[in-house]
Amino acid sequence: MNPVNYLYLAALLFTIGAAGVLIRRNAIVVFMSIELMLNACNLAFVAFSRMHGNLDGQIIAFFTMVVAAAEVVVGLAIIVSIFRTRHTASVDDASLMKL
């Protein structure tokens, strides 16, 4: 399979993730869309790494996975905190938590 096909798939996944962030109002769906966008970037990094024959893209993809894992921890904690105080996971209600 040609590595360019993986780049097309990464672009499609990134577009779906960006649409999910822009359209949806539920914080969990927005959070999953951000994770989809990060996975699309990882796929592009690995595809470029394979095209050029070195491991740099795979190393960057590994560090991106580490950052995504940290994002999961912090993001879910914030979402749970908002849900406990407001009893909803809507992104619109998150702006009400300002001081």
PyMOL commands that set and color helices and strands:
alter all, ss='L'
color gray80, all
select helices_A, chain A and resi 3-23+27-52+56-86+92-97
alter helices_A, ss='H'
color red, helices_A
deselect
rebuild
show_as cartoon
